[in-house]
Amino acid sequence: MFQPVKGPAQHNQKPEQTLKPQGQARVLAIANQKGGVGKTTTAVNLATALAACRKRVLIIDLDPQGNASTGLGLVAGQRARSIYQVLIEGAALSEAITATPVPMMKIVPSGVDLSAAEIELISLSGREQRLKQSLATVLADFDYILIDCPPALGLLTLNALVASDAVVVPLQTEFYALEGLSHLLRTIERVKRAMNPNLEIQGIVLTMFDRRNNLSELVAADVRAHMGDVVYKTVIPRNVRVSEAPSHGKPVLLYDMRCAGSQAYIHLASEVLQRERGRIRSQNLAT
């Protein structure tokens, strides 16, 4: 069902890896070029769970649909400054940061103008680096920055991958969701080799998991067999409360803390933090 990914040929010259100074935010891109896999749901609720763990969190809503912004209750009038002004007009990122209903969590919202950004970025200098340069000004103010990427591998997603330390890949446990995974992983590898040598995969999270459906179990087993430990142990179940929460402008953890979806995202945040602690220990041993 699923074929292992073979990376592209090595370039003669590769950018050197550099360690980010301690005290600067860890930047995670939530990415999958396929729509409808729970990407925005994962970005919002993982960010909320990290904030509940007393981490200072910033969400960058890089999806022109603006679902992360809407799901956190931001109406159009609260988006005077958006990520569009930051990327295209050179506005300071700090001017676009907006409060959310979640303590310790803020957001840079998306706006309708962002749909034109893919075209406008083409003519701008340093087009792949613009988000990275903007984020550099706020890295010391947060522990985690989560980027909700659009469902496409265009210039917006490329900006996110160049700016990020690692990628979290939401993967719907349905057959067709597997088709794009190889493409995404090859894209991540190319970005790593050409523009961001520090980029890594933080993990793959299985979403919309239905234990009543044999296909969900088969897809999960197949992905784990080929990807191994990169797949999180936590799976995000299909859950009505998770689907309802955005219409109330709340993460599911605020909408219904006790539901299965909320508990799953709490466990996912625990896994993410555990992996981050392991990474830091490995770096300390290496130095």
Secondary structure, DSSP 8 states (H G I E B T S, - for coil): -----------SS--------TTS-EEEEE--SSSSSSHHHHHHHHHHHHHHTT--EEEEE--TT-HHHHHTT--GGG-SS-HHHHHHH---HHHH-EE-SSTTEEEE---GGGGGHHHHHHTSTTTTTHHHHHHTTTGGG-SEEEEE--SS-SHHHHHHHHH-SEEEEEEESSGGGGTTHHHHHHHHHHHHHHT-TT-EEEEEEEEEE-TT-HHHHHHHHHHHHHHGGGEEEEEEE--HHHHHGGGGTS-HHHH-TTSHHHHHHHHHHHHHHHHHHHHHHHHHHH-
